[in-house]
Amino acid sequence: MSFDLPASIERELEKYAQSEHISPSEAAVKFIQSGLKSSRRKTTHEVTEADLETLRQNVPIFAFLENLPDNVIDGMEAASKQVRAERFTPRG
């Protein structure tokens, strides 16, 4: 079996193979195997009512956050991402 790869991927594959001292074919096999392994590992975990109850009991602020409207939580998430992206330092 053979594949036609875009030139940019071929170059990256060859660079990787050289750095690992393996053939480009072996490098391609490693990439494909690691991709298949990672796709098998992805499982979604359904949050159950028991999980939520455990959070309510063990995380004091969870009950407060649970009652906030979604747009407030989304705003908090966006602000947090912006702070991390701009690398603000904590005061004090």
Secondary structure, DSSP 8 states (H G I E B T S, - for coil): ------HHHHHHHHHHHHHHTS-HHHHHHHHHHHHHHHHHH-------HHHHHHHHHH-TTHHHHHTS-HHHHHHHHHHHHHHHHHT-----
